[in-house]
Amino acid sequence: MSYYQRHIFFCTNQRDDGSVCCQQHGAQALRDYAKQRTKELGIAGKEGKVRVNTAGCLNRCELGPVAVVYPEGVWYTFVDREDIDEIVEEHLLHGRVVERLQIK
């Protein structure tokens, strides 16, 4: 068993040239919200087995904002806190992929 059961990486990249990037869609604020929700649900850290991390560019900004959950390798897009709630509660807590937010 790995140290974490699930690890979610949020792209929070800000491109200096003005081209499309996840940060233009509030990625950092929604990543912060996801971290808060995992703590509230008691699934954060080594005890809860879920880690929420910031990532640099994940090279999918045109689909952004984006996040990826490992070890499954499931990619998501999201637009608001309700989407984050669904990813956290369904995938991170219960292990069920949120198909409506999944990108391939």
Secondary structure as a PSIPRED ss2 file (coil, helix, strand):
# PSIPRED VFORMAT (PSIPRED V4.0)

   1 M C   1.000  0.000  0.000
   2 S C   1.000  0.000  0.000
   3 Y C   1.000  0.000  0.000
   4 Y C   1.000  0.000  0.000
   5 Q C   1.000  0.000  0.000
   6 R E   0.000  0.000  1.000
   7 H E   0.000  0.000  1.000
   8 I E   0.000  0.000  1.000
   9 F E   0.000  0.000  1.000
  10 F E   0.000  0.000  1.000
  11 C E   0.000  0.000  1.000
  12 T C   1.000  0.000  0.000
  13 N C   1.000  0.000  0.000
  14 Q C   1.000  0.000  0.000
  15 R C   1.000  0.000  0.000
  16 D C   1.000  0.000  0.000
  17 D C   1.000  0.000  0.000
  18 G C   1.000  0.000  0.000
  19 S C   1.000  0.000  0.000
  20 V C   1.000  0.000  0.000
  21 C C   1.000  0.000  0.000
  22 C H   0.000  1.000  0.000
  23 Q H   0.000  1.000  0.000
  24 Q H   0.000  1.000  0.000
  25 H H   0.000  1.000  0.000
  26 G C   1.000  0.000  0.000
  27 A H   0.000  1.000  0.000
  28 Q H   0.000  1.000  0.000
  29 A H   0.000  1.000  0.000
  30 L H   0.000  1.000  0.000
  31 R H   0.000  1.000  0.000
  32 D H   0.000  1.000  0.000
  33 Y H   0.000  1.000  0.000
  34 A H   0.000  1.000  0.000
  35 K H   0.000  1.000  0.000
  36 Q H   0.000  1.000  0.000
  37 R H   0.000  1.000  0.000
  38 T H   0.000  1.000  0.000
  39 K H   0.000  1.000  0.000
  40 E H   0.000  1.000  0.000
  41 L C   1.000  0.000  0.000
  42 G C   1.000  0.000  0.000
  43 I C   1.000  0.000  0.000
  44 A E   0.000  0.000  1.000
  45 G H   0.000  1.000  0.000
  46 K H   0.000  1.000  0.000
  47 E H   0.000  1.000  0.000
  48 G H   0.000  1.000  0.000
  49 K C   1.000  0.000  0.000
  50 V E   0.000  0.000  1.000
  51 R E   0.000  0.000  1.000
  52 V E   0.000  0.000  1.000
  53 N E   0.000  0.000  1.000
  54 T E   0.000  0.000  1.000
  55 A E   0.000  0.000  1.000
  56 G C   1.000  0.000  0.000
  57 C C   1.000  0.000  0.000
  58 L C   1.000  0.000  0.000
  59 N C   1.000  0.000  0.000
  60 R C   1.000  0.000  0.000
  61 C H   0.000  1.000  0.000
  62 E H   0.000  1.000  0.000
  63 L H   0.000  1.000  0.000
  64 G C   1.000  0.000  0.000
  65 P C   1.000  0.000  0.000
  66 V E   0.000  0.000  1.000
  67 A E   0.000  0.000  1.000
  68 V E   0.000  0.000  1.000
  69 V E   0.000  0.000  1.000
  70 Y E   0.000  0.000  1.000
  71 P C   1.000  0.000  0.000
  72 E C   1.000  0.000  0.000
  73 G C   1.000  0.000  0.000
  74 V E   0.000  0.000  1.000
  75 W E   0.000  0.000  1.000
  76 Y E   0.000  0.000  1.000
  77 T E   0.000  0.000  1.000
  78 F C   1.000  0.000  0.000
  79 V C   1.000  0.000  0.000
  80 D C   1.000  0.000  0.000
  81 R H   0.000  1.000  0.000
  82 E H   0.000  1.000  0.000
  83 D H   0.000  1.000  0.000
  84 I H   0.000  1.000  0.000
  85 D H   0.000  1.000  0.000
  86 E H   0.000  1.000  0.000
  87 I H   0.000  1.000  0.000
  88 V H   0.000  1.000  0.000
  89 E H   0.000  1.000  0.000
  90 E H   0.000  1.000  0.000
  91 H H   0.000  1.000  0.000
  92 L H   0.000  1.000  0.000
  93 L H   0.000  1.000  0.000
  94 H H   0.000  1.000  0.000
  95 G C   1.000  0.000  0.000
  96 R C   1.000  0.000  0.000
  97 V C   1.000  0.000  0.000
  98 V C   1.000  0.000  0.000
  99 E H   0.000  1.000  0.000
 100 R H   0.000  1.000  0.000
 101 L H   0.000  1.000  0.000
 102 Q E   0.000  0.000  1.000
 103 I E   0.000  0.000  1.000
 104 K C   1.000  0.000  0.000
